[in-house]
Amino acid sequence: MVRIYYINLKVILVLLVCSLSVFNVYSEQSIIAPLASKSLLLDSDNYADLTVVVGERGHILYSTDQQTWAQALVEARSTLTSVFLLDDNTGWAVGHDAVILRTIDGAKTWQKVFSAVEEEAPLLDVFFWDKFAGIAIGAYGLVYLSNDGGLSWKKSELIITNLTESEDFNEIYDFHLNNLVNASDHHFYIAAEAGHILFSDDNAKTWQDLQSPYHGSFFGVLSISEDEVLVYGLRGHLYRSEDAGTNWSKIDTGTKEMLTNAILLANGDIVLAGLAGTLLLSRDEGQSFTKINLKQRYSISSLLETDKGDLLLTTDEGIKVVAASLLRSQ
């Protein structure tokens, strides 16, 4: 009887360990939720026929027709802030807990390749030059680099070449890096906290801290041409440069809402988005904007142009679509 009791106890312990292992695996998975497409979504990207959106609780949705959406299997429950597609199979997403996810099957499944909970800061943007070399940036100056397709990541820092002795070294390397944009050829911009605008003309190897027209935070950059660029952020602030950021002109937006994203449409128009249903349209390369009146006041975090010319929005109420006809009527 004693031997039987021992065997049974051993079996119970094995089953318990297996159960805990299953629970741990499950706890790393984003929950498949019927209303995920109506939840807080923060970024989007597309390549060819594939469109991907990401957001809270590790939710990632993908579509090949921009109308019907499937929820991906994701090894994370952290809020995801940015997604980048290299091609129609390969992509990366980043977010809170400095998590980095990777897909190689067209967004159907996403594996967690890195996280750093101890950083207590989110990653806010990610970019890859090819299948091997990539960069992720985030809050408090976080920078991580990968040279093996995102399988491993090394903490780094931006090399800013034009710092003066009077500048606080620690402060400038501690601001939030909000958005990274590949403008043209080897030109990159970073929109950052406290009015910092960083520019690189050597493929993001070194950076210059540009003379800023505003000391509030910038959340995004839009490259219009090789030298024309817009930078936007808090309280409706928008600035335009015609010389790659050397000089800036303030553009009146008619709003005090935070501006979060911008897109250059196929026809050359520019759309600028923000909180509380803010949607602005320019037909003169960003020199002036008119307001597009939306019936809802959802907060917009990213913009994509669909094949039909509609606008696909990610918002705090999920995926929304603004018809091309509304844009044409402005």
Secondary structure as GFF3:
##gff-version 3
##sequence-region A 1 330
A	DSSP	alpha_helix	2	27	.	.	.	ID=ss1
A	DSSP	three_ten_helix	36	38	.	.	.	ID=ss2
A	DSSP	beta_strand	41	47	.	.	.	ID=ss3
A	DSSP	beta_strand	50	55	.	.	.	ID=ss4
A	DSSP	three_ten_helix	56	58	.	.	.	ID=ss5
A	DSSP	beta_strand	60	63	.	.	.	ID=ss6
A	DSSP	beta_strand	70	71	.	.	.	ID=ss7
A	DSSP	beta_strand	73	74	.	.	.	ID=ss8
A	DSSP	beta_strand	80	85	.	.	.	ID=ss9
A	DSSP	beta_strand	91	95	.	.	.	ID=ss10
A	DSSP	three_ten_helix	96	98	.	.	.	ID=ss11
A	DSSP	beta_strand	100	103	.	.	.	ID=ss12
A	DSSP	beta_strand	109	114	.	.	.	ID=ss13
A	DSSP	three_ten_helix	117	119	.	.	.	ID=ss14
A	DSSP	beta_strand	123	128	.	.	.	ID=ss15
A	DSSP	beta_strand	134	138	.	.	.	ID=ss16
A	DSSP	three_ten_helix	139	141	.	.	.	ID=ss17
A	DSSP	beta_strand	143	146	.	.	.	ID=ss18
A	DSSP	beta_strand	154	155	.	.	.	ID=ss19
A	DSSP	alpha_helix	169	172	.	.	.	ID=ss20
A	DSSP	beta_strand	177	184	.	.	.	ID=ss21
A	DSSP	beta_strand	187	192	.	.	.	ID=ss22
A	DSSP	three_ten_helix	193	195	.	.	.	ID=ss23
A	DSSP	beta_strand	197	200	.	.	.	ID=ss24
A	DSSP	beta_strand	208	209	.	.	.	ID=ss25
A	DSSP	beta_strand	218	223	.	.	.	ID=ss26
A	DSSP	beta_strand	229	233	.	.	.	ID=ss27
A	DSSP	three_ten_helix	234	236	.	.	.	ID=ss28
A	DSSP	beta_strand	238	241	.	.	.	ID=ss29
A	DSSP	beta_strand	249	250	.	.	.	ID=ss30
A	DSSP	beta_strand	259	264	.	.	.	ID=ss31
A	DSSP	beta_strand	270	274	.	.	.	ID=ss32
A	DSSP	beta_strand	279	282	.	.	.	ID=ss33
A	DSSP	beta_strand	290	291	.	.	.	ID=ss34
A	DSSP	beta_strand	300	305	.	.	.	ID=ss35
A	DSSP	beta_strand	311	315	.	.	.	ID=ss36
A	DSSP	beta_strand	318	322	.	.	.	ID=ss37
A	DSSP	alpha_helix	324	328	.	.	.	ID=ss38
###
